[in-house]
Amino acid sequence: MKRIPLLKRAVLSAALTAGAVLGAAQTAQTAQAEPIRVGYWTSGVSLGFGAVLEAQKFLQQRGLDVQFVRFADVNAPNRALAANAIDFAFAAPAAAVFSTAAEGVPLKIVLATQPADVDFVVPDDSPIRTLAELRGKKVGMSPAGSSVAAIATAVLQGNDGIRSGDFSLVPGNESRLAQFLVQKQVDAAALRSVTIAQLQELKVRRLGSFSDQWKKLTKSDATPYIGVSAIRADYLDKHPQDVAKLIAGLRSALQWGATHQNDVAAILQKSANLPANDAQAYAVRWSDINRVTFEPIDLDTLKREHQIFVDGGVIKGRLPDDLFITGPYIASKSIQ
């Protein structure tokens, strides 16, 4: 048998060891190379938060490979989750996620993110003075299936006896709804406070806020959520640590936006083509319209919200027992 010189054997051994290490590293890199597809609706409050996330790269700073997917329809992120077109939606309509999960789609809710900072309004010269007078009227709001439509329907029915068939729901995004009011194509509208602040061509009068109407309906101090963060169960099972990092990144974005209002406004002017006044109106309300939380009170609120939606016939189905997953939120608190 021909011997291999000692030096050659050392070189060969080193090469084999290096190859093994490189192969292991490549395998590990391949296992972690799967990007997380983050979807959001490019209107309403989710527009601003999404724009800041993209511009400031808070998720990438956590070591995540992120692919942002933007949608023009409020219900599209939820449908995309169900179709495995995205992995995560940070502002999916709560009512739509409830319905989809009840149908057996493997989704998990990991955060409460958008409180219902919405008001019922009418033009200042409208003869309508109370919510009870919306019976038989045209009311503009986010499309059926959205949380705004679900909450509006629930409180009108529960507090004033106005069922979904007793008024005409005229759907549209925020800018379209404002236009409907200006053109008098609707009698009233459910608009977010930031949209009301951005109105230039029309003075409006508030008939009632979602928050106050919800407290009246539930006889509690809880504020309902219109948006939640939902993730596909298979992604969460494979990458629980990445989901914790993602939530930590969302928290960093929330904190940064609260102390950098001028920067938020500048980002919105650049990426969303908002006029300076509209961008600033959003920025100053940053902390009122965005949340990154999943405390016990949030879970209780979401469960109660679902039950009210079901009791009022707004949505159907029983929530899976394991729909609310708190592990990633808890783990994110230890990530600096």
C-alpha positions as CSV (number, residue, x, y, z in Angstrom):
1,M,0.0,0.0,0.0
2,K,1.4,3.3,-1.0
3,R,1.8,5.8,1.9
4,I,0.7,9.4,1.7
5,P,3.4,11.7,2.9
6,L,2.6,13.3,6.3
7,L,2.3,16.8,4.9
8,K,0.0,15.7,2.1
9,R,-2.1,13.8,4.6
10,A,-2.4,17.0,6.8
11,V,-3.4,19.1,3.8
12,L,-5.9,16.5,2.7
13,S,-7.4,16.2,6.2
14,A,-7.7,20.0,6.5
15,A,-9.4,20.2,3.1
16,L,-11.9,17.5,4.0
17,T,-12.6,19.2,7.3
18,A,-13.0,22.6,5.6
19,G,-15.3,21.0,3.1
20,A,-17.4,19.4,5.8
21,V,-17.7,22.7,7.7
22,L,-18.5,24.6,4.5
23,G,-21.2,22.0,3.6
24,A,-22.7,22.3,7.0
25,A,-22.7,26.1,6.8
26,Q,-24.3,26.0,3.4
27,T,-27.0,23.6,4.7
28,A,-27.7,25.9,7.6
29,Q,-27.8,28.9,5.4
30,T,-30.2,27.2,3.0
31,A,-32.4,26.2,6.0
32,Q,-32.5,29.9,7.1
33,A,-32.7,31.4,3.6
34,E,-36.4,31.1,3.4
35,P,-37.7,34.7,3.4
36,I,-40.7,35.8,5.3
37,R,-43.4,37.3,3.1
38,V,-45.0,40.2,4.9
39,G,-48.2,41.6,3.4
40,Y,-50.2,44.8,4.2
41,W,-53.0,46.9,2.8
42,T,-51.7,50.2,1.3
43,S,-54.5,52.3,2.7
44,G,-55.9,53.2,6.1
45,V,-53.5,53.1,9.1
46,S,-51.6,50.1,7.8
47,L,-50.1,52.2,4.9
48,G,-48.1,54.4,7.3
49,F,-46.8,51.6,9.4
50,G,-45.9,49.5,6.4
51,A,-44.1,52.4,4.7
52,V,-42.0,53.0,7.9
53,L,-41.2,49.3,8.2
54,E,-39.9,49.2,4.6
55,A,-38.0,52.5,4.7
56,Q,-36.3,52.0,8.1
57,K,-35.7,48.2,7.7
58,F,-36.6,47.4,11.3
59,L,-37.2,43.8,10.4
60,Q,-34.0,43.4,8.4
61,Q,-32.1,44.8,11.4
62,R,-33.2,41.7,13.3
63,G,-31.5,39.5,10.7
64,L,-34.7,38.6,8.8
65,D,-34.9,38.2,5.1
66,V,-38.1,40.1,4.3
67,Q,-40.2,40.3,1.2
68,F,-42.9,42.9,1.4
69,V,-46.2,42.3,-0.5
70,R,-48.6,45.3,-0.9
71,F,-52.3,45.0,-1.5
72,A,-54.9,47.5,-2.7
73,D,-57.8,45.7,-1.0
74,V,-58.3,45.6,2.7
75,N,-59.3,41.9,2.7
76,A,-56.5,40.8,0.4
77,P,-53.9,40.1,3.0
78,N,-56.2,37.7,4.8
79,R,-57.0,35.9,1.5
80,A,-53.3,35.8,0.7
81,L,-52.5,34.1,4.0
82,A,-55.2,31.5,3.2
83,A,-53.7,30.9,-0.2
84,N,-50.1,30.7,1.1
85,A,-49.2,33.8,-1.0
86,I,-47.8,35.5,2.2
87,D,-46.6,34.3,5.5
88,F,-47.5,37.2,7.8
89,A,-49.9,40.2,7.8
90,F,-49.3,42.8,10.5
91,A,-52.7,44.5,10.0
92,A,-55.1,41.9,8.8
93,P,-58.8,42.6,9.4
94,A,-59.7,40.9,12.7
95,A,-63.2,39.9,11.5
96,A,-61.8,38.4,8.3
97,V,-59.1,36.4,10.2
98,F,-61.8,35.1,12.6
99,S,-63.9,33.8,9.7
100,T,-61.0,32.3,7.9
101,A,-59.7,30.5,11.0
102,A,-63.2,29.2,11.8
103,E,-63.2,27.7,8.3
104,G,-60.1,25.6,9.2
105,V,-57.4,27.7,7.5
106,P,-54.2,27.1,9.4
107,L,-53.6,30.7,10.7
108,K,-52.5,32.0,14.1
109,I,-53.0,35.4,15.6
110,V,-49.9,36.6,17.4
111,L,-50.5,40.4,18.0
112,A,-53.2,43.0,18.4
113,T,-52.1,45.9,16.2
114,Q,-54.8,48.4,15.2
115,P,-57.3,49.7,17.7
116,A,-60.6,50.9,16.3
117,D,-59.8,54.6,16.1
118,V,-62.9,55.2,13.9
119,D,-65.8,57.7,14.1
120,F,-69.2,57.8,12.5
121,V,-69.5,61.2,10.8
122,V,-71.9,63.3,8.6
123,P,-71.4,66.5,6.7
124,D,-71.6,69.5,9.0
125,D,-74.8,70.7,7.3
126,S,-76.5,67.2,7.6
127,P,-79.9,67.0,9.3
128,I,-78.8,63.7,10.9
129,R,-78.0,64.2,14.6
130,T,-77.9,60.7,16.1
131,L,-76.8,57.2,15.0
132,A,-80.4,56.0,15.3
133,E,-81.2,58.2,12.3
134,L,-78.9,56.1,10.1
135,R,-81.8,53.6,9.5
136,G,-82.5,53.6,5.8
137,K,-79.5,55.7,5.0
138,K,-76.4,55.2,2.9
139,V,-73.3,54.7,5.1
140,G,-69.8,54.6,3.6
141,M,-67.2,52.3,5.3
142,S,-64.6,49.7,4.5
143,P,-66.0,46.8,2.5
144,A,-68.0,43.9,4.1
145,G,-65.7,41.5,5.7
146,S,-63.5,44.2,7.1
147,S,-63.3,44.8,10.8
148,V,-64.7,48.3,10.4
149,A,-67.8,47.0,8.7
150,A,-68.1,44.3,11.3
151,I,-67.8,46.6,14.3
152,A,-70.1,49.2,12.7
153,T,-72.8,46.6,12.1
154,A,-72.4,45.2,15.6
155,V,-72.7,48.5,17.4
156,L,-75.6,49.9,15.2
157,Q,-77.5,46.7,15.8
158,G,-76.7,46.3,19.5
159,N,-77.1,49.9,20.6
160,D,-79.8,51.3,18.1
161,G,-81.5,48.2,16.7
162,I,-80.3,48.9,13.2
163,R,-79.6,45.6,11.5
164,S,-77.4,45.2,8.4
165,G,-80.4,45.2,6.1
166,D,-81.7,48.5,7.6
167,F,-79.0,50.6,6.0
168,S,-77.0,50.6,2.7
169,L,-73.3,49.9,3.2
170,V,-71.3,51.8,0.5
171,P,-67.8,50.3,0.4
172,G,-64.5,52.1,-0.3
173,N,-61.1,52.9,0.9
174,E,-60.5,55.9,3.1
175,S,-59.9,58.5,0.3
176,R,-62.8,57.2,-1.7
177,L,-65.1,57.4,1.3
178,A,-64.1,61.0,1.9
179,Q,-64.9,61.7,-1.7
180,F,-68.3,60.1,-1.3
181,L,-69.1,62.5,1.6
182,V,-67.9,65.5,-0.4
183,Q,-70.0,64.5,-3.4
184,K,-73.0,63.6,-1.1
185,Q,-73.1,60.1,-2.5
186,V,-73.5,58.8,1.1
187,D,-75.4,60.2,4.1
188,A,-72.7,59.2,6.6
189,A,-69.4,57.4,6.8
190,A,-67.2,55.5,9.3
191,L,-63.8,57.1,9.0
192,R,-60.6,56.8,10.9
193,S,-59.6,59.8,12.9
194,V,-56.5,60.4,10.7
195,T,-58.8,60.6,7.6
196,I,-61.1,63.1,9.3
197,A,-58.1,65.2,10.2
198,Q,-57.0,65.2,6.5
199,L,-60.3,66.4,5.2
200,Q,-59.9,69.7,3.5
201,E,-63.0,70.2,1.3
202,L,-65.6,69.3,3.9
203,K,-66.4,69.9,7.5
204,V,-67.9,67.0,9.3
205,R,-69.7,66.4,12.5
206,R,-69.1,63.3,14.7
207,L,-72.1,61.2,15.6
208,G,-70.1,58.8,17.8
209,S,-66.9,56.9,18.0
210,F,-66.4,53.2,17.7
211,S,-64.7,53.2,21.1
212,D,-67.6,54.9,22.9
213,Q,-70.2,52.8,21.1
214,W,-68.3,49.6,21.9
215,K,-68.0,50.5,25.6
216,K,-71.8,51.2,25.6
217,L,-72.5,47.8,23.9
218,T,-70.1,45.7,26.1
219,K,-70.5,47.8,29.3
220,S,-66.7,47.7,29.6
221,D,-63.7,50.0,29.1
222,A,-62.2,47.8,26.4
223,T,-61.4,49.3,22.9
224,P,-62.0,46.9,20.0
225,Y,-59.3,46.1,17.5
226,I,-59.8,46.4,13.7
227,G,-56.4,44.9,12.9
228,V,-54.4,41.9,14.1
229,S,-51.1,40.3,13.2
230,A,-51.7,36.9,11.7
231,I,-49.2,34.3,10.5
232,R,-49.5,31.0,8.8
233,A,-49.2,28.1,11.2
234,D,-46.6,26.2,9.1
235,Y,-44.2,29.2,9.1
236,L,-44.6,29.7,12.8
237,D,-43.9,26.0,13.4
238,K,-40.7,26.1,11.4
239,H,-39.4,29.5,12.5
240,P,-40.7,30.4,16.0
241,Q,-37.5,32.4,16.8
242,D,-37.9,34.4,13.6
243,V,-41.4,35.3,14.5
244,A,-40.2,36.6,17.9
245,K,-37.6,38.7,16.0
246,L,-40.3,40.0,13.7
247,I,-42.4,41.1,16.6
248,A,-39.4,42.8,18.2
249,G,-38.8,44.6,14.9
250,L,-42.5,45.8,14.9
251,R,-42.0,47.1,18.4
252,S,-38.9,49.0,17.4
253,A,-40.9,50.6,14.6
254,L,-43.7,51.6,16.9
255,Q,-41.3,53.2,19.4
256,W,-39.3,54.9,16.6
257,G,-42.4,56.4,15.0
258,A,-43.6,57.8,18.3
259,T,-40.4,59.9,18.7
260,H,-39.7,60.7,15.0
261,Q,-43.0,62.2,13.8
262,N,-41.3,64.4,11.2
263,D,-39.4,61.5,9.8
264,V,-42.6,59.5,9.6
265,A,-44.3,62.3,7.7
266,A,-41.3,62.6,5.3
267,I,-41.5,58.8,4.6
268,L,-45.2,59.0,3.8
269,Q,-44.7,62.0,1.5
270,K,-42.0,60.1,-0.4
271,S,-43.3,56.5,-0.5
272,A,-47.1,57.1,-0.4
273,N,-47.2,60.5,-2.3
274,L,-49.2,62.0,0.6
275,P,-49.4,65.8,0.7
276,A,-47.4,67.3,3.6
277,N,-50.4,68.1,5.7
278,D,-51.9,64.6,5.3
279,A,-48.6,63.0,6.2
280,Q,-48.2,65.1,9.3
281,A,-51.8,64.3,10.3
282,Y,-50.9,60.7,10.3
283,A,-47.6,61.1,12.0
284,V,-49.0,63.0,15.0
285,R,-51.5,60.2,15.6
286,W,-49.0,57.4,15.3
287,S,-49.3,56.2,18.9
288,D,-53.1,56.3,18.8
289,I,-53.6,54.2,15.8
290,N,-50.8,51.6,16.1
291,R,-50.1,48.9,18.7
292,V,-47.8,46.0,19.2
293,T,-49.4,44.1,22.1
294,F,-50.8,40.7,23.1
295,E,-51.4,40.9,26.8
296,P,-54.2,39.0,28.5
297,I,-56.6,42.0,28.2
298,D,-56.0,42.0,24.4
299,L,-56.9,38.3,24.2
300,D,-60.0,38.8,26.2
301,T,-61.1,41.7,24.0
302,L,-60.5,39.8,20.8
303,K,-62.5,36.8,22.1
304,R,-65.3,39.0,23.2
305,E,-65.2,40.8,19.9
306,H,-65.6,37.5,18.0
307,Q,-68.5,36.5,20.2
308,I,-70.3,39.8,19.6
309,F,-69.7,39.5,15.8
310,V,-71.2,35.9,15.9
311,D,-74.2,36.8,18.1
312,G,-75.0,39.7,15.8
313,G,-74.8,37.5,12.7
314,V,-71.8,39.5,11.3
315,I,-69.6,36.4,11.0
316,K,-70.1,32.7,11.6
317,G,-68.0,29.9,13.1
318,R,-66.2,28.9,16.3
319,L,-62.7,30.0,16.9
320,P,-60.0,27.2,17.1
321,D,-58.8,26.8,20.7
322,D,-55.2,27.4,19.6
323,L,-55.8,30.5,17.4
324,F,-54.2,32.9,19.8
325,I,-50.4,32.1,20.3
326,T,-48.6,34.3,22.8
327,G,-45.2,32.5,22.8
328,P,-43.6,34.7,20.1
329,Y,-44.8,37.9,21.8
330,I,-43.4,36.8,25.2
331,A,-40.1,35.8,23.6
332,S,-39.8,39.1,21.8
333,K,-39.7,41.0,25.1
334,S,-36.2,39.6,25.8
335,I,-34.9,40.7,22.4
336,Q,-33.1,44.0,22.6
